[in-house]
Amino acid sequence: MAEESNGSVEKHLEIPEIKFTKLFINGSFVDAISGNTFDTIDPRTGDVIAKVAEGDKEDMTWLSKPLEMLLITGNGLERGKIMMKFADLVDQNTNELAALDAIDGGKLLSWGKMLDIPQSAQLLRYYAGAADKIHGETLKMSRELFGYTLLEPVGVVGHIIPWNFPTTMFFMKASPALAAGCTMVVKPAEQTPLSALYCAHLAKLAGIPDGVLNVVTGFGAKAGAAMSSHMDIDKISFTGSTEVGRIVMKAAADSNLKVVSLELSGKSPIMIFDDADVDTATDLALLGILFNKGEICVAGSRVYVQEGIYDEFERKIADKAKNWVVGDPFDPRSQQGPQLIFVLRSLGDKTQFEKILSYIEHGKNGGATLLTGGKAVGEKGYYIEPTIFTDVTEDMVVVKDEIFGPVMSLMKFKTVEEAIERANKTRYGLAAGIVTKDLNIANRVSRSIRAGVIWVNCYFAFDRDCPYGGYKMSGFGRDMGLEALHKYLHVKSVVTPLYNSPWL
């Protein structure tokens, strides 16, 4: 059983004051038109943190106004200055934002303060630096014509962000859209709305014009659906499950054929070859599935180990998993916090916590061997032991489905060809890991895996310069890098005759 952080954590607690619970529209915090609210829940305890305004279709009526007129005025340099100030405010409020994500999403406070929030500020600065470098190109035409292109904001953008990285995803979406000059509506996940509302407050302080950045909290089936089908929203950027991504894409097609980018589910493989250092490989594999309690779409949930080192690898990773510390995310000793608590209507009102435990039961009953873990931790809150299955095959549900929890399937392979074939045997294609000292293997395998991000001798090596997105049913479009900036821009071509011609 994984070690539980059961000591007193009171001296470490930094529980935030909940200051913002209303919709943020046109620069003001307002109640939902219906007056409805919903509870946001603390996954450490199951207690209600706050009641948050529940936006729906009626709260989108203001979008019928010509929001294109509200695009951040002036040149890109001016936009960049505002974004730089926004980034400074995020840095100044690191503790507050990290604490909100910890209490609302079960995320480790220490990781939030060290990674999530500082990297969010850096995303803003990265795109702020690009805001005054957006330009088209002069074209070499094949006829007697002068042609050039303009890059123009796509217009009004709807961002639908997930619950596993609330602040990070807010800025991963909003930063390039702001740099491009777009206006936007952000719908945070109903499970983790608090940090998005706090970010809206910071946006106001930074000087982002009223109406440029709006936050509508509420449920996906109402607020998210209204955004996806709204005739005055020009683009939807969605991160979430493949199932919901289908719904978003259909709604966009049935309305105004708005541009859609989707970052969806994953079932990512990590392939570890005989020449790898076993201690390093076990650390990477364990991080790959337990980081953020497995609630990350690129989680390395399928681990393939070459037969020459498999037995040693299995023994060492089991020992390390048993000593993994599961506990309160405000406790600096904790390595894994609670799973997020929310109801999955599609699974007969099961919670995400129950869904993970049900997959573990599927594995036990389906012929897999439970190497370690497999149970809930503690009597209060929604904690689950790090869980590793062996003796699994690709046709088992624990190998095929995205579990979104701390559950690893560990498998043995013989040859490079077998590793490639089995790693590609999935409907998803988001990420993959390769652990080897052989450059030939690294090059061959990285070019053979159908996935959007390949990490060699590392994992979760995200960088704001590096585009991120999927193949196959993991979606399309890229976040981060300059590719993300360009997805919020339209290309306009302008053509003029070089001289008068009767046939032009």
N, C-alpha and C positions, 0 to 999 in steps of 0.2 A: 504493500500500500504506500502511496506517496506520502511523504511527510506533510503534516498539517501545521500551518503557522497558528498555534493555539495560545501563544502568549498574549499578554495585555498589549493592545495597540493604541490605547487612549492617548498616550503622549505623542503619537505620530499623526493623529488625526488632524486633517485640515479640511473639515467639512465646510463646503462653501455656502454662503447665503444665496438663496435663489432670488435673483433680482428681476428677471425678465421671463414672463410666461405668456405674453400676448403676441399676436401676429405683428410683424413689422412691415408696414405698407406705406409707401410714399414718405418715408422718413419718420414715421410715428408708430408707436406701439398701440395697437387697437384690439378690442375684443372681436371675436368672430361675429359675423352678422347674426347667426343663429343664437349666439350666447352660449353655445355648447363648449364644454371642456372635456379633457380626458386626463387620466392619471398617468404620470410617468413613474416607473417603479425602480427601487433600489435593489439590484440583483444580489446584494450581500445579505439582504434580510427578507425581501418580498414586500417591504413597506412602501407606502406612497411617499414620493419625494415632494411632488407639487402637482397642481392641476394646471394644465396648459390649454390655451385656446385651440379649439378644434375647427380649423378652416375647412371649407368645402367649395363646391362650385360657385355659390353665391359670393364668396370672398374673392373670386377671380374677375368680377364684373369690371373692376377698374382697369383691367387689361385691355378693354375695348378702346381706351384712350390711345392716341398716337404716341406710344412710348418711344418710337424712334426719335422723337424730338427731345427726349431726355438723355440721349446718349451723352457720355461724358464729353463736355465741350472742350474746344481748344485742340492743340496738337498732342501728339503722343508724349512729349516731354512733360506736359502738365498732368496727363493721366499718370505717368510714372511717378511724379512727385507725390501725388495723393496716395498712390499705392505704397510708396516708401514710408509715408507717415502711418498708414494702416499697419504695415509690418512692424514698425517700432511699437505701436500700441499693443499688438499681439505679444511681442516680447515682454513688454511691461506687465502684461496680465497672464503670464505663463502659469503661475500657480493657480489662479482662478480657473482658467480653461482646463488645465490638467485635472483639477479636483472635480469639475463638472463632469468630465468624461469618466472619471473613476466612479463617482456616485451614480451616474446615469447609465453607464455602459459596462461597469465592472473592470475597466482597464486599469492596469497598474499605474499608480500615481507617479512612481519613480520613472517609468518609461515615458509617461506623458510629459514630464518636466524635462527629461533628457533628450527625447526624440520627437514625439508627435508635434508638440507646440513649437519648438524652435524650428523644426523643418517646415512647418506651415508658414512661419514668417519668412523663411528663406525662399519658399515658393513664390510668395508675393514679390520679393525683391528680384527674383529671377525674371519674372514676366514684366515687372516694372521696367527693368533694363531693356526689354525688347519692345516696349510700347512705342518708342519713337524710331523704331527700325522696321516698321511695317510698310513695305512698298512693293509695287509690282516690278515689271521688267519691260525693257524695250524689245520688241519682237523683230526677228529677221524674216520678213515676209517673202513669199515666193513670187509675188506680183508687184506691180508698181504702187505699193501701198505702204503707208507708215502705220505701224500698230504698236500699241503698248497695253499693259494690263494694270488695273487698279485692284487693290485689296481693300474691301469694304466690310464693315461689321455685318454679321449675318442678321442682326436685329435683336429681337427679344428671345432670350434663352430660358428654358426651364431646366433647372438642375434637380434631379432626384437622387439624393445621396443615401448611403447605407448606414447601418447602426454600428458597424464594427470599428470604424475609424472616423468618428463624427467630425472632429475639427480638421484632421488631415484632408478628408474628402471634401469638406466645405471649400478649402482653399485650393485643392487640386482642380476643382471645377471652376470656382469663381475667379481665380487669379488670371488665367489666360483669357477668359471672357472679358474681364475688366480691361486688360491690356489691349484687346482687340476693339474696345469701345462699345461693347454690347450692354444692354440693360438685361436684368435677369430676375427670376423668381427662384428662390431656393426652397425646396421642400425637404427638410431633414426627415430621417426615419422617425416614425411616431414613437419608437422605443427610446430614442436619444435626442430629444429636441433642444435641450438646454444650452449646449455650447453654441449652436447655430444662432440662437437668439442673442446670446452674449456677443457673438461676432458681429451681428447686425448693429448692436449698440456701438461697438468699436468703429464700424464703418462710418457711422454718423459722426463720431468724434474726429475721424480722419478727414472729413470733408467730402466724402463721396456724395454727389448731389442726390437730393430726395428723389425717390422713384427709380434710381439706377439699380440698387441692390435691395431686394425685398425678400422676406422670409415668411412663408405660410406653413405653419405647423398643422398636422392633421394626418389622417389615415390615407394609405395608398389608394384604397378603393374609392375614395371620394376626392381628396385634394390632388393626389397623384394622377388619377384618371382625368380630372378636370383639366390639368395642365397638358396631359398627353393629347387630348382631343381639342384643345382651345384653338380657335381659328386665328388668334392674334399672337400666338407663340410661334416663332419661326424655327426653333430648334429645341430638341430634348436631348440632354445628356444624362444617361441613366447608369447607375451602378447597382447591381443587385442580382437576384437569381435569374436563371435562364427562363424559368416559367413566367415570371413577371415581365421580363424583357420582351417576350412574345406579345404580351398584352399591350405593353407600351408601344411597340412597333405597329401593331394592328390599329391602335387608336390614332396614331400619327398618320397612318395611311388612309384611314377612313375620314380624317378631317381635312387638313390642308396640305397633305404630303410634306409635312415639316421634316427637316433634316433630323436624323436620329443617330446617336452614337451609343453603343452598349458595351459595358464591361460586366461580364456575367460570371457564371459559376466556373469552378475548376476542380480537377482531380489530379493534381500535379505529381509526376513521378520524380524521385531522386534515384539516380543510378550510381552505385558505388562499386568500383572495380578493384580487382585483386591487389593492385599496386598502391592503393590508398592507405594512408595512416589511419588505423582503426579508431584510435582515440579522437582524432580530428573528425573523422567521418561520423562517429556516433554523436558527437556534439552538434554537428551540422544537421543531422537527421532529426535529432531531438528538438532543436530549435525550429526546424522546418515544420513540425507538427504542433508544438506546444506554444510557440510565440502567439501572444494574444489569445491564449486558451484554444487555439485551433480555429478561431473565428476570423479567418482571413482566406480570401478566395484563392490565393496561390499556395496554401498550405501543402507541404510535401507529404501527403497522406498515403502515397504508394511508394514504398522504399524497396528497391531491388538491389540485392547485394550478391556479388559474384561468389561462387561456391568456395573458392580458396580461402576466403576470410569470413565466410558467413557465420560459422559457429562462434568464433571469437567476437564478432560484431554483435550477434544476438545476446551473448552473455553480458557484454559490457553495456549495451543500451538498456537492457532490463535493469541492471544495477543502478544506472543513472536515473532512469524513470522512477524507480522506487524511492529515490532520495530527492525527487523534485518537490519543491515546497508549494503547496496549494493553500491559499489563505486570503485574508482581507487585502484588497488592492491598496489600501492606505498604509499597510505594514511594509516597510522597506525590505523585510526578509522574504516576502512572498515573491514567487516566480510565476504564479498563475492565479488569476482571480476567478470570480464566479462567471458562469455562463449567463448570457443575457436572458432575461425572463420575458417572454411574450408569447401570445397565443398564435398558433398556426392554424387558421381556419381550414386550409386545404387538407390538413391531417386530422380532421375531426376534433378541432379545438385542443390539440396537444400543444404544449409549450415547446420551445426550442430545447429546453433542458430535457423534457420527456422524449423528444425526438432523438437526441443523442443517445440516451439510455436505451431506447428501443432499437437503435442500430446495433448497439453493443449486444443486446439480446439476440438479434438476427445473426450476428457473428457467432455467438456461442452455440446457437441452435442449428446453424447452417454448416457445421463441420469444421470451423476454424478453431485453432487452439489459442486460448487466452494466455499470453505470456506474462502480462502484468496489468494491474488496474482493473477497470471494469465496473466500478461502483461509484455512487455518490459519496461525497466527503462531508462529514459533519451533519448536524441535525437542523441547522438553520442556514438559509441561503441556498444558492444553486451551484455548488461546486462539484466537479467530477474528476476522478483520478486520471492521470495520464494512462492511456490504455493502448496496448500493443497486441495485435493478433499475428500469429504465424499460421502456417499450413493453410494459406488462403489461395484461392484461384480467381482469375479475372471474371468469372461468371457470378461471383458472390456479390451481394448488394453492398457489403462494406468496402468492396474494391471499386464497384461501378458508380455508386452514388456519392455526391458531395454531402458529407456529414456535418461539416462546419463545427467541429468540436475536436477535443484532444484524443483522436482515435487514429492510430497508424496501422496499416497493413504491411507486414514485412514478408518479403518473398526472395527466393534464391534463383539465380540464373547461371548459365554456363558460359555463353559466348556473347560477344558484342552484338552480333546479329539478333540474338534472342532478346537482349536488353532493349534494343531499338524497337523490335516488333511488339513486345509486350508493353513498353512505355507508350507507344502510339495507339494501343488498343483501348481507346476511350473516346467518348463523344465530345470531350472537352479539349482545349488546347491553350491554356493560359500561361503556364510556366513549367519549367523542368530544371532539375539540378544534376550536375555531373561531377563526380569526385574521382579524380585520377591524376597521376603524375605524367601520364603519357600524352604528349601533345597530339599525336596522331589520333588517339581515341577521342580526345576532347574535340578536335576539329570534326572528325567523322560523325560523332554522335550529335553534336550541336547542330549540324546541318541536316541531320536526318529526322529530328524530332519536330513534329508539327505543333509548335507552341510559340507564343508571342515573345516570351522572355526565357533565355537559357542562362543559368548561372553555373559557372565552372569553378569548382573549389570554393564556393561561397553559397549563401542562400539569403534571400530577402535583401539583396544588395541593390536597393532602390536608390535612384539619384534623380534630382530634378532635371538633369540634362538627358536622361535616358527614357525614351518612349516606352509606354507600358500599356499592353492590351492583349487581346486574345485571337486565336484561330477557332474555327469550327463553332461549336455551340457555346464557346466562351465569349462570343460577341465580336464586334468590329469597332474601329476607331481607336485612337490612342490618347491616353492621358500623359502628362509630363512631356518634357522636351518641346522643341519648336513645333512638332507635329500637333501637339495639343492646341497651340496658338492658332494654327492654320485651320483647325476645324471650326473655329468661330468666325471665319472670314469667308466672304464670297469673292470669287475672281470675276472681275468685269473687264472685257476686252473693248478697246476703243480703236477704231480704224478710220484713217483718212487717206484719200488719194494723194499721191505725190504730185500729180498734175491733172489738169482737166482731161477726161477721156470720155468719148461718147458711149462706151460700153460699160461704164461704171454707174 
